[in-house]
Amino acid sequence: MATAFIPPDYFRRYSVADIFGSGQECEVDLGCGDGGFLLAVAHQHPERLYIGVERLLGRLRKVCSRAEAQGLENVRGVRAESRYFLEWMLQAESVRRLHYLFPDPWPKERHHKKRFVQEDTVPVLYRVLAPEGELLFRTDHEEYYSWVCEIVGGSPLFRREEWTDLENYPATDFQRQWEAQGKTIYSARFVRNS
Ligand SMILES: C[S@@+](CC[C@H](N)C(=O)[O-])C[C@H]1O[C@@H](n2cnc3c(N)ncnc32)[C@H](O)[C@@H]1O
């Protein structure tokens, strides 16, 4: 089983079936890190398809080999930059859920331009999500939380809704670290308007 998806052509967009062999919709874990969340959620929902996107090769290799060792056939790992992957490598309306969990908050003001969520990221998220698809966001960083809520929640393309089943949502590797340090975790669920 080949868990790593190595795009044969970087200048075209891929369908879910191109990546998994079948299926119409998938979920994407942006910046999946060591994959603790990705593998847990893939076990929880074997009927769903999950792509982990990660730019660090060592982390992605670890995720793919763990997925293979655990016999997870519903996981693919892609070494790519998150925005490029969503904007240029996936077909429109092919994602049911985007998981954006404990991302780098780039706290210094001069680094804010490096943040993944910017005004011009919102149409990229909208394009790739299916109608009524979701962006699920969690962070320990209060200011970045407000930033994302203002930009995504303030856009007419999305609406913020209550996240009711959070207790069933697997913890991420970074989340465990922050919780062990007693940090507050902020969570938001945004739904794409049809
Ligand atoms: C703080 S870690 C969080 C990892 C994981 N989501 C968790 O909660 O345990 C952020 C991860 O996102 C990856 N990353 C950061 N920016 C990225 C980007 N633009 N594209 C892809 N991966 C990125 C980093 O390499 C790192 O593994």
The ligand as a MOL file (V3000), in Angstrom:
LIG
                    3D

  0  0  0     0  0            999 V3000
M  V30 BEGIN CTAB
M  V30 COUNTS 27 29 0 0 0
M  V30 BEGIN ATOM
M  V30 1 C 2.7690 23.5330 15.3180 0
M  V30 2 S 2.8090 22.1410 14.2740 0 CHG=1
M  V30 3 C 1.2190 21.3740 14.5600 0
M  V30 4 C 1.1850 19.9620 14.0340 0
M  V30 5 C -0.1590 19.2380 14.2470 0
M  V30 6 N -1.2380 19.8860 13.5130 0
M  V30 7 C -0.4750 19.1450 15.7060 0
M  V30 8 O -1.3930 19.8460 16.1610 0
M  V30 9 O 0.1740 18.3440 16.3890 0 CHG=-1
M  V30 10 C 2.5880 22.8770 12.6830 0
M  V30 11 C 2.9430 21.9200 11.5350 0
M  V30 12 O 2.5670 22.5340 10.3130 0
M  V30 13 C 3.6360 22.3960 9.3780 0
M  V30 14 N 3.5110 23.5570 8.4950 0
M  V30 15 C 3.6790 24.8540 8.8350 0
M  V30 16 N 3.4040 25.6450 7.7920 0
M  V30 17 C 3.0540 24.8260 6.7700 0
M  V30 18 C 2.6590 25.0490 5.4240 0
M  V30 19 N 2.5580 26.2840 4.9370 0
M  V30 20 N 2.3790 23.9760 4.6530 0
M  V30 21 C 2.4750 22.7150 5.1370 0
M  V30 22 N 2.8430 22.4390 6.4080 0
M  V30 23 C 3.1270 23.4730 7.2130 0
M  V30 24 C 4.8930 22.4060 10.2220 0
M  V30 25 O 5.9730 21.8030 9.5560 0
M  V30 26 C 4.4300 21.6160 11.4520 0
M  V30 27 O 4.6160 20.2290 11.2820 0
M  V30 END ATOM
M  V30 BEGIN BOND
M  V30 1 1 1 2
M  V30 2 1 2 3
M  V30 3 1 2 10
M  V30 4 1 3 4
M  V30 5 1 4 5
M  V30 6 1 5 6
M  V30 7 1 5 7
M  V30 8 2 7 8
M  V30 9 1 7 9
M  V30 10 1 10 11
M  V30 11 1 11 12
M  V30 12 1 11 26
M  V30 13 1 12 13
M  V30 14 1 13 14
M  V30 15 1 13 24
M  V30 16 1 14 15
M  V30 17 1 14 23
M  V30 18 2 15 16
M  V30 19 1 16 17
M  V30 20 1 17 18
M  V30 21 2 17 23
M  V30 22 1 18 19
M  V30 23 2 18 20
M  V30 24 1 20 21
M  V30 25 2 21 22
M  V30 26 1 22 23
M  V30 27 1 24 25
M  V30 28 1 24 26
M  V30 29 1 26 27
M  V30 END BOND
M  V30 END CTAB
M  END
